[in-house]
Amino acid sequence: MFRKIYDKRKEITNLIFLLYILAVLSLTFIVRETMVFRTPGSRGVVMEPFRELQAMIEQPNHFFWFMQITLNVLLFIPFGFLLPCVSRYFRSSIATVASGFCFSCFIEMMQYITGRGLTEADDIITNTAGAAAGVFIYWTAVVLKERSLMKL
């Protein structure tokens, strides 16, 4: 009985993770603010780290840059939270954060190759930070769950 419940929960978690990955890929490739394809000579690449943070501090449109940073972090929190739920291998925080980094690099490379979006070092940094935040939330939930079980 408990095995059936565990298997069903695992299937649902795997499905949620798959839908999440598809949603991220859709947001980063299909649903773009501008559907302007960049030609090989005009591909947008910004490799200056923390450029968005500097722009948020120095430029008058602080909220725009704040949202850019925040949304990139928020986009990868589910990655860091769900991946350890999907596979025991990713219960290692380092493995999960490294996977978030690799997935973000993949997205940025594909945006460059396909000419969709802007390839930015800041996106990789903020996405990786989001994956790390998701791992932190995962482990917080695990500890809280264990504490509540110990009280029973």
N, C-alpha and C positions, 0 to 999 in steps of 0.2 A: 504493500500500500504506500509506504513512505517512498519507496523507490520510484513508483509511478508519479508521485507528486514532484519528486526531485527531477525526474526526466522531463516532465511537462514544463517545470519552471526553467530548466536549462534550454529547452527548445524555444520558449518565449524570449529568454534573454538573448539567445543567438539571433532570433528573428529581429528583435529590437536593434541589436548591434548592426546587422546587415542593413536594415532600413536607415539607420543613422549614417552609415558609410555612403549609401546611395544618396541620401539627402545632402551630405557634405559635397559629394562629387557634383551633384546637380547645382548646388549653390555656387560652386567655384568654377563651373564650366558652362552650364546651360543658362541659368538665370543670372545674367550679368546686367549691371546698370547700363552699360553700353555694349551693344553687340558688334562693335567695330573690330574687325579682324586686323591684327597687326601684321604687317608684312615683315619678312626677315630683316629688312633694313630699318624698320621702325618699331621693333619690339621694345616694350617698356621693361627695363631692368633697373632696379635700385638696390645696390648692394651695400649701401651705407647703413650700418646698424644703428638703431635707436633714432632714426630720422623722424619718425612719427612722434616720438616723445619730445624731441627737440622742437618740432613744429607746433605741438600742442602748447608748449611753454611760450614760444616766441611769437606765434602768429595770432591774429585777432580771433580766428574761428576755432577757439579752444574746444568747443563741444564736438565739432566734426572730428577732430583728431582723437579726442577722448573716446568717442564712439568707435572709431576705427580700431583702436587698441582693444577696447573692452569687448567688442563683438568678435574679434579674432581669438581672444582668450576664451570667451564663452563658447565659441564654436567647438573647441577641443576638450572642454571639461567632460562631456559625455564619453569621449574616447578614453580618457584616463580612468573614468569610473567603470565603464562597461567592459573594457578589455580584460581586466582581472576576473570579472564574472564569467567571461566566455571561456577562458583557458587558464589552467593552473600555472602554466609557464609564465604568464604575465602577472602573477602575484608578486613578482619581483618588481619593485618600484622602478629600478633602473631599466629593466627590459621594457616596461610600459612607456616610460618617458622617452626612451630611445626609439620605440616604435612610433610614438607620436611625432618625434622629430623626423623620422624617415617618411612617414605618411605626408607630413607637411612639405618636405623636400620633393616628394613625388608630385604633389599638387602644383608646387611652384615650377617644377621642370615641365610638367604637362601644360601649364598655362603658357610657358615660354614657347614650347614646341608647337602648340595649337594656335598660338597668337591670341588667346583669350585671357583677359585679365592682365594684371601688372605683376611681374615677378619681383618680389621684395624680400630682402633679408629680414625685415621687421616682421613680416608674416610668419616666417619660420620661428623667430624668437617668441612671438606672442602665442602662436599655436602650441609650441612646446611648453610654454608656461601654463597654458590651459590644460594640457595633458597632465602636467605635474599637479595642478590644482585638483583635477579629477581623481588622481591617485590618492592625494591627501584626503579627499572626501570619502573615497572608498575605504581607506584604512580607518578613518574616524568612524564610519558606519560599522565596520567589523568590530572595532573595540567596543563601541556602544552596545552592539548586539551581544557580544560575549559577556559584558558586564550585566546586562539585563537577564541573561540566562543564568548567570551565577547567583543572582538574587532569588531565583525561583527555587 
